[in-house]
């Protein structure tokens, strides 16, 4: 079984900021806005017409993302990971692990970790 997509909601006043951050941070990995449901949500993906994840907006705190959500994206090479990290930080993300080998996952795991504007 393959996951089709994932979605989460953010507070409406922060929606544009969060969407803009993800679009900038994920551009080096080939992600762009694929879909938009006006005043509700937008879908982002790296394959035309296939949104892999959605960011929604709501004023209802019980429907907003709470706690921690870890999203991991595949990159084609180390350079793409490095560019992702650079763009994510420039867009206002917080460093949570500079690009590098993470042997605790496996000997060839090269990754970077960034916290988005909502934390």
TAZIJO-V928571 format. One record per residue. N is the residue number from 0. PSI is psi in whole degrees, -180 to 180 (* if undefined). OMEGA is omega in degrees with one decimal (NA if undefined). D_LAST is the distance of its C-alpha to the last C-alpha in Angstrom with 2 decimals. Layout:
n=<N:N>
psi=<PSI:PSI>
omega=<OMEGA:OMEGA>
d_last=<D_LAST:D_LAST>
This chain:
n=<0:1:2:3:4:5:6:7:8:9:10:11:12:13:14:15:16:17:18:19:20:21:22:23:24:25:26:27:28:29:30:31:32:33:34:35:36:37:38:39:40:41:42:43:44:45:46:47:48:49:50:51:52:53:54:55:56:57:58:59:60:61:62:63:64:65:66:67:68:69:70:71:72:73:74:75:76:77:78:79:80:81:82:83:84:85:86:87:88:89:90:91:92:93:94:95:96:97:98:99:100:101:102:103:104:105:106:107:108:109:110:111:112:113:114:115:116:117:118>
psi=<142:139:130:-47:170:152:155:156:146:163:135:-43:-18:-3:-55:-41:-46:-44:-46:-39:-49:-40:-41:-46:-37:-5:-41:-17:4:12:136:166:123:-37:157:131:106:130:13:-57:164:149:137:139:173:7:130:133:28:94:119:-28:153:141:120:169:144:152:-8:106:-30:-14:3:153:129:152:-147:136:124:119:133:132:144:137:152:-25:177:-38:-40:-38:-46:-44:-40:-50:-46:-48:-39:-41:-45:-33:-3:6:165:134:125:16:102:158:138:175:136:84:-23:-23:-53:166:-20:12:112:119:172:150:133:143:130:176:-23:-6:*>
omega=<178.4:175.7:-179.8:178.9:176.6:177.6:174.1:-179.5:176.8:177.7:-177.7:-179.4:-178.2:-173.9:-177.0:179.1:-177.5:178.3:179.9:179.6:-179.5:179.0:178.0:-176.8:-174.7:179.0:179.2:178.8:177.1:-179.7:177.4:175.4:-178.7:-174.1:172.5:172.6:-171.4:177.6:-179.7:-172.9:170.6:179.4:-177.5:178.8:179.3:178.5:-178.2:176.4:178.7:179.0:-179.7:172.3:-174.6:172.4:178.7:177.0:177.8:174.0:-179.6:-176.6:-179.1:179.7:178.8:177.0:176.5:-179.6:-173.8:172.4:179.8:176.0:178.6:-178.1:177.3:176.3:-177.0:-179.4:-178.6:-179.8:178.8:176.8:179.4:-179.9:175.2:-177.5:-179.2:-179.0:179.9:178.9:178.3:-178.6:176.5:176.7:179.8:178.3:176.4:178.7:-178.7:179.0:177.8:177.5:176.6:-175.1:179.3:175.7:168.5:-169.3:-178.9:-177.5:178.7:-176.1:175.0:-177.3:-178.5:176.0:-177.2:-175.3:179.6:178.2:NA>
d_last=<30.17:27.46:24.29:24.91:21.43:18.13:16.48:13.69:13.59:11.37:12.83:15.84:15.41:12.18:13.76:15.58:12.81:10.62:13.95:15.08:12.19:12.86:16.54:16.55:14.59:16.73:19.97:21.24:21.15:23.21:20.81:21.74:21.65:24.33:24.55:23.69:24.62:24.95:22.79:21.36:19.52:19.71:20.33:19.49:21.63:23.70:26.98:28.84:28.69:26.39:22.82:21.00:17.91:17.47:14.90:16.39:16.18:17.42:18.02:18.60:15.80:17.38:16.84:13.14:10.65:10.03:9.14:8.23:9.57:10.89:12.64:15.41:17.65:21.18:22.40:26.11:26.30:24.82:25.07:22.83:20.11:20.67:20.55:17.34:15.68:17.49:16.66:12.91:12.99:15.57:13.64:10.90:8.56:8.27:11.02:10.63:14.28:16.78:19.10:21.82:23.77:22.22:25.51:24.10:23.42:26.70:28.70:27.82:24.08:22.57:18.84:15.83:12.20:9.33:5.53:5.38:5.49:3.78:0.00>
